[in-house]
């Protein structure tokens, strides 16, 4: 029986696993579970063009947001297939709200959503279906640390249980990397705990190309709660419903920066907010929802309504918001079949660079992308290729403790990325930060043979280094990469 190993617990991994033939033995490498994924936290929805006329507009919107770095053929392919994806999800028992919403950068309302927790509902339903399949083995509390490459072919990977410290090599005919993005590398982010860049770092260590890593998209509206780590994302659809950004003096400052005002593409809105916060020396700006009908707010955004009420901002009719690291636009370079340059190794979802997003992702194109390519790969002949086969080898255990020195590296890495590779970047800061990343990597060498966290941190720093190299290679501002000098 052919074996495929898939790394990830988000929708890219789940949907690929559901579509894959049950004649293939599948091993799914998970952390705690799908609730830790960015997919589960997705508040918006799926951008879907329901007719030919809107397909052209959707393509245009995507290309504009991508600032010239999108692959036009990939954009066309994905968007033209969007209605098919929606039909399949509905056939699987998912019920979308009757009225599509509008988000930043979109010329019309085309976002298919389920209340304001689309990701949660998608994950819960598809995950429940996946658990019924008899060909799938779930490896919980498990992380991948490196790929096994022999004679230029991927033949498996090394995995470790982070509760027990047990390690082994697991071999397979094909390996699918769907590990998610890297937002957790930043001090301010909207991501799940699993989105820490380890998958991309593994790929880089294996010799794969990471492309467009400079482009880290910052979501403009994470609720700002002083001293709290809770990640409450204020969906962009809320601005589509009439909420507007204002400074501390109640000025609608985005109007002067872009014709779409508060609904401009995310890079522009995040930059505008950052500059306003620098100007006023405030830690946040305000999202004014006084023009949003209260009944519509309660009905269409129940999760957000409850969060705003709990935080005490409902009576003020405005929410303190700040930009936060949200989405990795680049990633492991793949072709239109999700294949990497190493035979037997594929990449899906946020960790992959398909060419759809370019320098800045158009809102809600990400779920569309992962569904499209996950189904395409699962149905392709290439995933059925017989390359190596089954097998497992037990390895020397690793300590699951985290020495103080490694705790320091982990926390300093987040601050380093936030201040040097955030919304606005300076060449001097980036060069200094790259040197610090190299020093951190050197410090890990003394711990890597004994501690699992050291191996994981190495993969994270590899991804951070890829971001640094990509950002330093770009001499001018573009999309999510904004230089201040």
C-alpha positions, 0 to 999 in steps of 0.5 A: 500500500502506498504511503503519504505523510502530510505535515500540518493540521490546518485546512490545506492538510485536512482538505488534501487528506479528505480528497486523497484516495483511501487506497493510500495510507496517510500519516498526518503529523499534527501538533495539538490539533487543528484548533492551533492552525491559522485556518481555525482562526480565519474570520473572513471567508473565501473569495469566490467569483460566481460568474464570468464577468466577476472572474475578470474583476477578481483577477484584476483585483488580485493582480493589483494587490500583488503589485506586479509579482503574481503569476497571471496564469496561476491567478487565472487558474485559481479564480476560474475554479473558485465556484467549483470549490464552493460547490464542493464545500456545500456538497460536503454539508457546509452552509454559507451565509446568503450575502457575500461580504466585501473586504479590502482590495475587492471591487465588489462583495464576493467573500463567501463566509459563515458568520464571522468564524468561517475558518472554525466552521470549515475546520470543524466540519471537514475535520469530523469527516476526516476522522471517519476515514480508515486510511488516515493515521493521526500523529498528535503532539508530533512535529517534523524536524527534518526531511530525509533526502537520499540521492536528491529524492525525498524519502521521508522525514524525522519526527518527534513527540514533544510530550515524550521526546521520542524520535523516529524516521518515517519513510513514505512514497511522497511527503506533503508539507502543509505546515502553515505560515510564520506569524508566530515569529513576530511579537505582535501577530494574529496566528495560531501557535503552530504558525512558527515557520518551522516547515519553511525552515526545514525546506530551506535546510533541505536545499529548497528555494524560499521565494518572496519571503520579504512579503509578510502581510500585516493585518491592520486590525488586531484588537489592542488590549494592553498587557494581554496576549489574546489574539482577537482579529477584527475581520476586514468584513467589518470595515466592509460593513461600514466601520472606519479607521480614525486617529485619536482626534477622530480624523478618518486618516486613511481617506487622504492615503488611498481612494478606498480609504479604510478598505484599501489593500492591507499593506496600505492600511497597515502602513497608514496605521503605523505612520499615524501611530508613529506620528501621534505616539499612540499604541493603537488607532480606533475602528469606529463602528458607529455607522454599523447597524447594531442588529447587523453587527450582532447578527453578522459578527457574533464572535466580534460582538461578544469580544467587543462587549467583553472588552468594554468597547460596545458603548464607545462604538469604537475599538482600539486596533493595531496592525499585527503579523498575519500572513506569509505571502511567499514560501517554498517555491512550487510549480502548478502541481504543488511540486517542489524541486525535490522529487517526492516533496510537495507543499500546500497552503501558506507555506507554499509560494504558488504565485497567487499572492505576489507582494501582497495577498488579496483578502480571503484569497488564501482559503481559495488557494489552499482548497484549489491546490490541495484538491488538485494534488490529491487528485493528481497521478503524481501523488500516487507515484511509488518512490520508496515505501513504508518503514520506520526507524526509532532514534535517540530520544531528545530532552523536551526541557527548554534551558534558559538560554534557549528561552532567551533566544525564543523570546528575543527572536520575536522582538527582533523580527517585529522591530527589524522586519515589520511594517516599516524597515530600514536597511541598517536595522535589517543588516544588524538583525541578520547578524544577530540571527547568525549569532543565535544560530551559532548558539544553538549548536551546543544544544541541538544534539540534546534538546528538541526545542533547539532543533525547532528553533533552528528551523525557525531561525532558518525561516527568519534568515530567509525573510532577512535575505529576501528583504535585504535583496529588495532595494525599493518598497513594494507591497508588504515590503516597505523601506523607510530609508 
